[in-house]
Amino acid sequence: MDYRKVATRILFYSLGIAALSGVLAMILPNSGEVIGRLIATAIATAISSAILLLAIQRFEVQTTRIFGAGLGLLVLLVYGCTLISTWIGMLIPIKGKFDLAEKFGLSALLFAGCGSLILTGLLFVERKRLKLAGYVLSATWAIPLLGWLLIIWIFKQPANEQLLGHLVYPLQILFPLLVLACIQRHIVYMVIAIAFALMCCVSSQIGLFVTNGYLEQNLPLFDFILVTGCISAILGIASVIQFRKTENAILWLEWLTLLIVSIAISVLGISIWYEIQSLPEPELLLRLAVGTSILGSTAIIALLIGQSLRSSVFSNFDGTGIEGTCPRCQTLLSIPRGKSHCLKCGLRMKLQLESPHCRACGYDTTKNPVTDACSECGEPIALRP
């Protein structure tokens, strides 16, 4: 079955439904509710079909097959919940149908929100250094998704909602610490970073259970959470800063950026401590927090741009032309770059020379140490027949 043709047909059929809804709105009296639902269905179908085309395209590429399959499943779940939520109130005469429609609507929002982050994790797993981080990101957001679905459909008591909230809230807020700690580096560094991230997350969950959601009531535990969180954040950002190949490193700028970021995170932690203690925050501390935050973000952006330029991602081929044969008269020619013509038969030609990029990940392969495959993602360079 050609899934591309099926998705394309559904896309055009949905647009036809939307057009038909507009015609019916002008012809039929008192049909506003039905027309509105038809338009909503057509729009949801069109958007789902367009995203499904992307999912099919990604599924056909080996390096993004898992992401494509996950995206297709997510589209079907969100579309199904949206469709049921739109029509169940009108087509099924059951008690509590409006409550049921609201549940399906909330489920669609949950699948769309949490599912997008789960898919981001699946997209990361195809890269060697981000594989563990991708799995952690997907698993971290799968737990809140399952928890909130249980609250919507099964656990309706406020006590159950509060219990699950104490479990999933720290995961939703602190997930960047867990993900950044799992970026592949030296095993000792990773163990230390993951340990601090887990201590911060688990202690936050324990603190919410112990204090019934008011962490400021247990100051020693709150201080422990704050300290472990700041250390974990510094280690995680260091992983981002040094996520490059050795030959692309700018060591002096990396250490300077890490120093500024460390100061900014430490000052932020101190500011939070002052606020929890209900103490007046010194003006110097406030200025230092604002200044280091701006400097830190600027330094990170400058560093990442510098590393990208060193990796030759944006470079163009700097040759002047090639030696070739005229396809019309078979005369040997020196074909310059740009527009030209054969000096013997006058055949017009246009030669465009650029640095080759991997068709899977876009990496510049001109300085590739491996001649038959992309050194970044492993995709074969030679085109398949």
TIZA-807209 format. One line per 8 residues: number of its first residue (from 1); their letters; for each residue z, x, y of C-alpha. Coordinates in Angstrom, 3 decimals. Example, Ala and Ser with C-alpha at 12.3 -4.5 7.8 and 13.67 -1.06 7.14 Angstrom:
! residues 2
1) AS) 7.800,12.300,-4.500; 7.140,13.670,-1.060
***
This chain:
! residues 385
1) MDYRKVAT) 0.000,0.000,0.000; -0.911,1.273,3.468; 2.377,0.788,5.308; 0.817,1.836,8.598; -1.629,-1.082,8.500; 1.150,-3.512,7.544; 3.382,-2.392,10.418; 0.453,-2.528,12.838
9) RILFYSLG) -0.465,-6.049,11.780; 3.120,-7.216,12.167; 3.156,-5.684,15.636; 0.065,-7.644,16.720; 1.271,-10.837,15.026; 4.524,-10.627,16.966; 2.630,-10.271,20.213; 0.593,-13.320,19.201
17) IAALSGVL) 3.808,-15.280,18.640; 4.970,-14.326,22.117; 1.653,-15.506,23.606; 1.833,-18.758,21.626; 5.353,-19.322,22.920; 4.085,-19.116,26.463; 1.362,-21.671,25.733; 3.812,-24.066,24.033
25) AMILPNSG) 6.212,-23.781,26.955; 3.492,-25.226,29.209; 2.440,-27.990,26.777; 5.565,-29.256,24.994; 8.343,-30.982,26.946; 12.047,-30.172,26.352; 11.249,-27.238,24.109; 12.993,-24.534,26.077
33) EVIGRLIA) 15.474,-23.584,23.350; 12.840,-23.216,20.628; 10.478,-21.325,22.938; 13.253,-18.957,23.954; 14.057,-18.201,20.325; 10.373,-17.671,19.531; 10.002,-15.222,22.391; 13.138,-13.373,21.338
41) TAIATAIS) 11.841,-13.205,17.759; 8.445,-11.922,18.888; 9.980,-9.219,21.072; 12.366,-8.102,18.319; 9.499,-8.022,15.792; 7.254,-6.003,18.102; 9.951,-3.411,18.843; 10.913,-3.175,15.169
49) SAILLLAI) 7.294,-2.722,14.109; 6.724,0.047,16.647; 9.823,1.921,15.497; 8.850,1.302,11.876; 5.533,3.047,12.532; 7.483,6.083,13.734; 9.697,5.895,10.642; 6.651,5.867,8.348
57) QRFEVQTT) 5.140,8.808,10.209; 8.349,10.838,9.887; 8.727,9.873,6.232; 5.320,11.404,5.475; 6.469,14.802,6.834; 8.508,16.805,4.334; 10.923,18.241,6.891; 11.830,14.811,8.326
65) RIFGAGLG) 11.622,12.657,5.197; 15.339,11.827,5.101; 15.297,10.933,8.790; 12.247,8.702,8.334; 13.799,6.850,5.406; 17.042,6.350,7.322; 15.218,5.146,10.424; 13.237,2.618,8.396
73) LLVLLVYG) 16.389,1.264,6.728; 18.183,1.039,10.063; 15.292,-0.873,11.662; 15.308,-3.405,8.830; 19.085,-3.911,9.081; 19.078,-4.363,12.863; 16.025,-6.622,12.743; 17.466,-8.768,9.954
81) CTLISTWI) 20.798,-9.251,11.722; 19.027,-10.027,15.010; 16.736,-12.568,13.375; 19.600,-14.355,11.629; 21.685,-14.366,14.791; 18.786,-15.895,16.733; 17.970,-18.762,14.371; 21.072,-19.567,12.317
89) GMLIPIKG) 22.567,-21.770,15.013; 19.524,-24.060,14.976; 18.243,-24.047,11.391; 21.459,-24.148,9.329; 23.764,-27.102,10.055; 27.063,-25.577,8.894; 30.511,-25.535,10.390; 31.262,-22.427,12.390
97) KFDLAEKF) 27.587,-21.534,12.701; 28.032,-20.205,16.249; 30.810,-17.895,15.067; 28.486,-16.702,12.292; 25.670,-16.080,14.768; 28.038,-14.008,16.897; 29.046,-11.941,13.864; 25.439,-11.161,13.007
105) GLSALLFA) 24.769,-10.252,16.639; 27.722,-7.868,16.729; 26.622,-6.380,13.409; 23.167,-5.698,14.867; 24.727,-3.889,17.826; 26.927,-1.841,15.512; 24.018,-0.835,13.296; 21.980,0.145,16.374
113) GCGSLILT) 24.773,2.136,18.064; 26.446,3.890,15.148; 23.169,4.106,13.220; 21.451,6.078,15.978; 24.134,8.785,15.737; 23.972,8.757,11.940; 20.196,9.274,12.187; 20.714,12.154,14.601
121) GLLFVERK) 22.815,13.821,11.942; 20.094,13.249,9.331; 17.598,14.872,11.701; 19.816,17.975,11.920; 20.167,18.481,8.156; 16.628,19.858,7.853; 17.605,22.924,9.890; 19.565,25.499,7.965
129) RLKLAGYV) 22.123,26.376,10.636; 22.687,22.725,11.555; 22.757,21.301,8.030; 26.540,21.047,7.684; 26.894,19.801,11.276; 24.313,17.095,10.569; 26.125,15.855,7.487; 29.442,15.846,9.358
137) LSATWAIP) 27.909,13.880,12.259; 26.455,11.276,9.899; 29.654,10.951,7.869; 31.858,10.821,10.964; 29.957,7.831,12.376; 29.534,6.123,9.003; 33.323,5.638,8.859; 33.594,3.763,12.217
145) LLGWLLII) 30.538,1.692,11.281; 32.139,0.612,8.032; 35.501,0.029,9.737; 34.144,-2.229,12.488; 32.016,-4.172,10.008; 35.160,-4.825,7.956; 36.933,-6.055,11.082; 34.050,-8.399,11.945
153) WIFKQPAN) 33.573,-9.877,8.482; 36.792,-9.461,6.468; 39.905,-8.271,8.312; 40.378,-10.867,11.037; 44.088,-10.362,11.731; 45.044,-8.392,14.890; 47.314,-6.143,12.804; 44.377,-5.108,10.603
161) EQLLGHLV) 42.208,-4.494,13.639; 44.884,-2.302,15.172; 45.314,-0.384,11.906; 41.618,0.382,11.599; 41.425,1.154,15.312; 44.035,3.900,14.964; 41.878,5.422,12.231; 38.434,5.247,13.854
169) YPLQILFP) 39.185,5.736,17.570; 39.998,9.470,17.214; 36.822,9.964,15.143; 34.694,8.272,17.792; 36.194,10.286,20.642; 36.634,13.685,18.986; 33.494,13.798,16.819; 31.827,16.472,19.041
177) LLVLACIQ) 34.629,18.891,18.150; 34.022,18.384,14.424; 30.239,18.652,14.732; 30.193,21.762,16.930; 32.708,23.483,14.641; 30.294,23.056,11.712; 27.347,24.900,13.278; 26.666,27.718,10.843
185) RHIVYMVI) 28.194,31.026,11.867; 30.406,33.640,10.203; 32.540,31.944,7.566; 35.834,33.085,9.138; 34.830,31.756,12.542; 33.749,28.430,11.049; 36.986,28.035,9.080; 39.071,28.633,12.222
193) AIAFALMC) 36.965,26.259,14.349; 36.990,23.500,11.713; 40.739,23.917,11.214; 41.485,23.389,14.921; 39.102,20.417,15.108; 40.695,18.782,12.068; 44.200,19.416,13.366; 43.327,17.752,16.663
201) CVSSQIGL) 41.672,14.754,14.999; 44.271,14.177,12.254; 47.221,14.667,14.608; 45.636,12.117,16.983; 45.401,9.595,14.154; 48.986,10.276,13.092; 50.164,10.027,16.686; 48.501,6.620,17.143
209) FVTNGYLE) 50.208,5.305,14.001; 53.614,6.778,14.914; 53.626,5.688,18.573; 51.763,2.412,18.010; 48.911,3.557,20.228; 50.977,5.207,23.014; 50.659,8.948,22.516; 52.480,9.763,25.737
217) QNLPLFDF) 55.692,8.515,24.146; 55.741,11.585,21.862; 55.194,14.517,24.228; 55.482,17.378,21.671; 52.819,15.754,19.490; 50.642,15.050,22.523; 50.932,18.701,23.628; 49.876,19.817,20.148
225) ILVTGCIS) 46.837,17.524,20.267; 45.902,18.798,23.726; 46.199,22.487,22.797; 44.255,22.192,19.529; 41.612,20.083,21.251; 41.074,22.641,24.028; 40.838,25.543,21.565; 38.438,23.595,19.369
233) AILGIASV) 36.271,22.720,22.382; 36.055,26.366,23.443; 35.085,27.470,19.928; 32.500,24.681,19.676; 30.831,25.508,22.977; 30.769,29.159,21.944; 28.747,28.075,18.896; 26.264,26.318,21.188
241) IQFRKTEN) 26.034,29.318,23.519; 25.365,31.710,20.644; 22.999,29.412,18.734; 20.043,31.812,18.947; 18.448,34.652,17.109; 19.907,38.094,17.659; 16.783,39.365,19.409; 16.999,36.524,21.960
249) AILWLEWL) 20.623,37.187,22.918; 21.671,37.790,26.535; 25.126,39.129,25.783; 26.475,39.663,29.291; 25.480,36.142,30.383; 26.830,34.633,27.163; 30.274,36.198,27.625; 30.346,35.299,31.310
257) TLLIVSIA) 29.408,31.688,30.508; 32.027,31.486,27.766; 34.682,32.835,30.149; 33.860,30.254,32.830; 33.761,27.418,30.277; 37.082,28.511,28.781; 38.709,28.446,32.215; 37.225,25.018,32.935
265) ISVLGISI) 38.498,23.543,29.639; 41.946,25.091,30.099; 42.245,23.748,33.631; 41.149,20.313,32.427; 43.817,20.382,29.741; 46.474,21.324,32.310; 45.330,18.489,34.580; 45.679,15.998,31.718
273) WYEIQSLP) 49.174,17.329,31.005; 50.198,16.823,34.650; 48.873,13.257,34.530; 50.743,12.408,31.336; 53.942,13.858,32.751; 53.452,11.771,35.916; 53.720,14.933,38.020; 51.781,15.535,41.253
281) EPELLLRL) 48.761,17.706,40.506; 48.496,20.810,42.746; 45.486,20.794,45.032; 44.508,24.306,43.924; 44.378,23.130,40.322; 42.138,20.221,41.289; 39.731,22.485,43.168; 39.686,24.948,40.299
289) AVGTSILG) 38.895,22.156,37.833; 35.949,20.882,39.880; 34.585,24.333,40.659; 34.763,25.733,37.131; 33.228,22.551,35.694; 30.202,22.885,37.975; 29.892,26.623,37.364; 30.296,26.203,33.610
297) STAIIALL) 27.621,23.531,33.248; 25.230,25.508,35.466; 25.811,28.700,33.489; 25.189,26.941,30.155; 21.882,25.474,31.394; 20.754,28.850,32.798; 21.691,30.600,29.562; 19.852,28.149,27.327
305) IGQSLRSS) 16.732,28.403,29.508; 16.895,32.192,29.388; 17.224,32.213,25.607; 14.288,29.798,25.270; 12.088,32.001,27.444; 12.997,35.024,25.342; 11.949,33.201,22.178; 8.407,32.869,23.661
313) VFSNFDGT) 8.377,29.121,23.116; 6.374,28.500,26.286; 4.069,31.549,26.196; 0.279,31.264,26.180; -2.220,33.533,24.501; -3.296,36.186,26.958; -6.573,37.280,25.342; -9.868,37.201,27.220
321) GIEGTCPR) -12.285,35.930,24.553; -13.651,36.311,21.037; -16.716,37.680,19.264; -18.741,34.931,17.577; -22.119,33.519,16.574; -23.989,30.835,18.455; -24.106,27.774,16.159; -27.632,26.902,17.391
329) CQTLLSIP) -29.596,30.145,17.401; -27.207,32.405,15.397; -27.123,35.019,18.163; -24.080,37.319,18.236; -22.100,36.615,21.401; -19.029,37.729,23.239; -17.605,34.296,24.123; -15.290,34.421,27.158
337) RGKSHCLK) -12.345,32.128,27.665; -13.238,28.863,29.422; -16.722,27.405,29.997; -19.797,29.484,29.145; -23.276,29.210,27.562; -25.442,31.108,25.107; -27.655,33.600,26.960; -30.534,33.012,24.516
345) CGLRMKLQ) -30.709,29.240,23.893; -28.459,27.927,26.673; -25.982,26.069,24.402; -22.925,25.177,26.436; -19.517,26.102,25.069; -15.883,25.813,26.087; -13.308,28.150,24.572; -9.606,27.381,24.901
353) LESPHCRA) -7.147,30.004,23.639; -3.441,29.269,23.434; -0.520,30.508,21.423; -0.379,28.673,18.084; 2.647,26.482,17.530; 4.057,25.152,14.298; 2.807,21.596,13.806; 6.190,20.540,12.350
361) CGYDTTKN) 8.724,21.916,14.855; 6.592,23.290,17.743; 7.825,26.895,17.380; 5.553,29.619,18.796; 4.168,31.577,15.812; 2.399,34.453,17.612; 5.262,36.868,16.960; 6.083,35.371,13.559
369) PVTDACSE) 7.238,38.101,11.147; 6.086,35.902,8.255; 2.324,35.419,8.222; 2.047,32.388,5.938; 4.921,30.153,7.086; 6.864,29.268,10.246; 9.972,31.429,10.517; 11.873,28.582,12.192
377) CGEPIALR) 11.395,25.680,9.737; 9.378,27.126,6.842; 6.301,24.899,7.345; 3.101,26.586,6.024; 0.960,27.878,8.887; -2.407,27.617,7.179; -3.843,24.115,7.376; -4.193,22.361,4.049
385) P) -7.756,21.482,3.000
***
